[in-house]
Amino acid sequence: MTYKTILAITELDVSTETVGKAVTVAKAFDAHLTVLPIGEVPQLPFYGSGGHGYIEIWAKEFDQRKIELTSLASRIEAQLAREGISFDVRPSLSSTARQDNLVARHAIYCDLAVVLRSVEQELNSVEKNAIDGALFDSGRPVLYVPNSFKADHIGTKVAIAWNSRREAARAVSESLPFLKSAEEITLLLVDPVVGDNDHGEDPGSDIATVLARHGLGISVQSVASADRPVSEALLDSVRELGADLLVMGAYGHSRLRENILGGTTREMLEQTVIPLLLSR
């Protein structure tokens, strides 16, 4: 298994450097890169609603957004043409309510969906909907790349957040192309519980054995949360390891519950400084 078709999702406010992160991944796997820049359709203005001219104001904003998106697509095409890779660019205007469907429709036809962040901290609507659509509706793994990540390679030192659950098992399987090229791989178990219904009699050893059969060398590390949130314990451990990729299962609960409560996945997305390989 490898990644031969990669979809990179971004928004209007994206830099050349950010797009370059997707190029790095595509080159690492000799893959075709599809870039999906998404522009949000402007909302109808509340001011002057019902009065003369407010539709015209909206139409002008819509046309301007379309011009900006076309210009961005042209810049990305020129950038990718210089990289000597196989690529295509698919600029799309979409309402906020339909962005997840848009992303899912494209992500179904890729091996890996890459979400490129252009800001820090709180996720914006395009990023939320891109992650939601790819994870819940396409069945594809998501590589989430934070804006602050500046390294020229992803996956030299890989950490795996292992909790003996379905989502984590799928994430491990779908990250194998990264794992097979990694120099170091560490399994992180936060507060592991011994027992058949939890982490097994020797926490981490079963999945380590599975990966060893792929020819991978794995080290196992238990992490005590010490009353910290799981996300904080993981991020501290990743920082200590010097990892440049964290593999983890995402959204163990429904997306509605996660949106209300926040959840470990949401905390990781907003606080991580290294890429996350997410699967559900």
C-alpha positions in Angstrom: 0.0 0.0 0.0 1.1 3.5 -0.8 -0.4 6.9 -1.6 -0.6 7.6 -5.3 -3.4 10.2 -5.4 -3.3 13.0 -2.8 -5.9 15.6 -2.3 -4.8 18.9 -0.7 -7.6 21.1 0.7 -7.1 24.7 1.4 -8.8 28.1 1.5 -8.4 31.5 -0.2 -5.8 32.8 2.3 -3.1 30.3 1.5 0.6 31.0 0.9 3.0 29.4 -1.5 4.9 27.9 1.5 1.7 26.2 2.7 1.0 24.6 -0.6 4.6 23.5 -0.7 3.9 21.2 2.3 1.5 19.2 0.1 4.1 19.1 -2.6 6.6 17.6 -0.2 4.2 14.8 0.6 3.4 14.2 -3.1 7.1 14.0 -4.0 7.8 11.6 -1.1 5.3 9.1 -2.5 5.7 10.0 -6.2 2.0 10.7 -6.2 -0.4 12.8 -8.2 -1.4 16.0 -6.3 -4.9 17.5 -6.6 -5.3 20.9 -4.9 -8.8 21.9 -3.9 -8.9 25.6 -3.0 -12.3 26.5 -1.5 -13.8 29.9 -1.5 -16.9 30.5 0.7 -19.9 31.9 -1.0 -20.7 35.2 0.6 -23.8 35.3 2.8 -26.7 37.5 1.7 -26.2 40.8 3.5 -28.6 41.4 6.4 -28.5 45.2 5.9 -31.0 46.6 3.6 -32.8 43.2 3.4 -35.8 43.7 1.2 -34.7 47.0 -0.1 -33.5 47.9 -3.5 -30.0 46.9 -4.4 -29.0 44.4 -1.7 -29.0 41.5 -4.2 -26.7 43.5 -6.4 -24.3 44.1 -3.4 -24.2 40.3 -2.8 -23.7 39.6 -6.5 -20.7 42.0 -6.6 -19.2 40.2 -3.5 -19.8 36.8 -5.1 -18.1 37.9 -8.4 -15.1 39.3 -6.4 -14.8 36.1 -4.5 -14.8 34.2 -7.7 -12.1 36.4 -9.2 -9.9 35.9 -6.1 -10.4 32.1 -6.3 -9.5 32.0 -10.0 -6.4 34.1 -9.3 -5.3 31.8 -6.5 -5.8 28.7 -8.7 -3.6 30.3 -11.4 -0.8 31.0 -8.8 -1.0 27.4 -7.5 -0.9 26.0 -11.0 2.2 28.0 -11.8 3.8 26.9 -8.5 3.1 23.2 -9.1 4.3 23.4 -12.8 7.7 24.4 -11.5 7.8 21.4 -9.2 7.7 18.8 -12.0 5.0 16.7 -10.4 1.7 15.4 -11.7 -1.1 17.7 -10.5 -4.4 19.3 -11.1 -6.1 22.3 -9.4 -9.9 22.4 -8.8 -11.0 25.8 -7.5 -14.5 25.6 -6.0 -17.0 28.1 -4.5 -19.2 26.6 -1.9 -21.6 27.7 0.8 -20.6 26.8 4.4 -23.4 24.3 4.7 -22.2 22.3 1.7 -18.4 22.4 2.1 -18.2 19.0 3.9 -20.1 17.4 0.9 -17.8 19.1 -1.5 -14.7 17.8 0.2 -16.1 14.3 0.6 -17.0 14.1 -3.1 -13.4 14.8 -4.0 -11.7 12.9 -1.2 -13.4 9.6 -2.1 -11.2 9.5 -5.2 -7.9 9.9 -3.4 -5.6 7.8 -1.2 -4.9 10.6 1.3 -6.6 13.9 2.0 -4.3 16.7 3.2 -5.8 19.6 5.1 -3.5 22.6 5.0 -3.9 25.2 7.7 -3.2 28.9 7.0 -4.0 30.2 10.5 -3.3 29.2 14.1 -5.5 28.1 17.1 -9.2 28.0 16.4 -10.3 26.1 13.3 -12.2 28.2 10.7 -15.3 27.0 8.9 -13.5 25.7 5.8 -11.0 23.7 7.9 -13.8 22.2 10.1 -15.9 21.2 7.2 -12.9 19.8 5.3 -11.9 17.5 8.2 -15.6 16.6 8.8 -16.3 15.7 5.2 -13.1 13.8 4.7 -13.2 11.8 7.9 -16.9 11.0 8.2 -18.0 10.8 4.5 -15.1 9.7 2.4 -13.5 6.8 4.3 -10.1 8.2 3.6 -7.3 9.1 6.1 -6.6 12.8 6.7 -3.1 14.4 7.0 -3.6 17.6 9.0 -0.7 20.0 8.6 -0.7 23.0 11.1 0.4 26.4 9.8 3.3 26.5 12.3 5.0 23.3 10.9 8.0 24.4 8.9 10.1 21.2 8.4 10.8 20.1 4.9 9.9 16.4 5.6 7.0 14.7 7.3 7.4 11.3 9.0 11.1 10.9 9.9 10.1 10.3 13.6 6.6 9.0 14.0 4.6 8.7 17.2 1.4 6.6 17.3 -1.3 7.4 19.9 -2.5 3.9 20.7 -5.6 3.2 22.8 -6.7 -0.3 21.5 -9.8 1.1 19.7 -11.1 0.7 16.2 -10.2 4.2 15.1 -6.6 3.8 16.3 -6.2 0.5 14.5 -7.5 1.9 11.3 -5.1 4.9 11.6 -2.2 2.6 12.1 -3.1 0.6 8.9 -3.6 3.7 6.8 -0.4 5.3 8.0 1.8 2.4 6.8 3.3 4.3 3.8 4.7 6.8 6.4 5.7 4.2 8.9 7.7 2.2 6.3 9.8 5.2 5.5 10.2 6.4 9.1 13.5 6.3 11.0 11.9 6.0 14.4 8.4 4.8 15.5 7.1 5.1 19.0 3.8 3.9 20.4 2.4 6.2 23.0 -0.1 4.8 25.5 -1.8 7.3 27.8 -2.7 5.7 31.2 -2.8 2.1 29.7 -5.1 -0.3 31.5 -4.0 -4.0 31.6 -6.7 -6.5 30.7 -8.3 -8.3 27.7 -10.9 -5.5 27.3 -8.4 -2.7 27.4 -4.7 -2.7 26.4 -4.0 -6.4 26.8 -1.8 -8.1 29.3 1.3 -6.3 28.0 0.0 -2.9 26.8 1.2 -2.1 23.3 2.9 -5.4 22.6 0.2 -6.8 20.3 0.1 -3.9 17.9 3.9 -3.7 18.0 4.1 -7.3 17.0 1.7 -6.6 14.0 3.9 -3.8 12.9 7.1 -5.8 13.4 5.8 -8.3 10.8 5.9 -5.4 8.4 9.6 -5.1 9.1 9.2 -2.0 11.4 11.1 -1.4 14.6 8.8 -0.1 17.3 9.4 1.2 20.8 6.5 1.4 23.3 6.1 4.2 25.8 3.5 4.5 28.6 2.5 8.1 29.4 1.0 9.1 32.7 -1.5 11.8 32.2 -1.1 13.1 35.8 -4.5 14.8 35.7 -3.6 16.5 32.4 -6.0 16.3 29.4 -5.1 13.4 27.1 -4.3 15.9 24.3 -1.8 17.7 26.5 -0.1 14.5 27.6 0.2 13.4 24.0 1.6 16.8 22.8 4.1 16.9 25.6 5.3 13.4 24.8 5.5 14.2 21.1 7.6 17.3 21.8 10.0 15.3 24.0 10.4 12.7 21.3 11.1 15.3 18.6 8.4 13.6 16.4 7.3 15.2 13.2 4.1 13.1 12.7 1.5 11.8 15.1 -0.8 9.0 14.0 -4.1 8.8 15.9 -7.7 7.7 15.6 -10.2 10.5 15.5 -13.7 11.3 16.8 -14.5 8.2 19.0 -17.9 9.8 19.6 -20.4 11.3 17.2 -19.4 14.5 15.5 -22.3 16.3 17.3 -21.1 15.2 20.7 -17.5 16.2 19.8 -18.6 19.6 18.6 -20.5 20.3 21.9 -17.8 19.0 24.3 -14.7 19.8 22.3 -13.0 16.4 22.7 -9.5 15.2 22.4 -9.5 15.4 18.6 -10.6 19.0 18.5 -8.0 19.9 21.2 -5.3 18.2 19.2 -6.3 19.9 16.0 -6.1 23.4 17.5 -2.9 22.8 19.7 -0.6 20.6 17.7 2.6 22.0 16.1 3.3 18.8 14.0 1.2 17.1 11.4 -1.5 14.6 12.5 -2.5 11.5 10.5 -6.1 11.0 11.4 -8.5 8.1 10.6 -11.9 7.1 11.7 
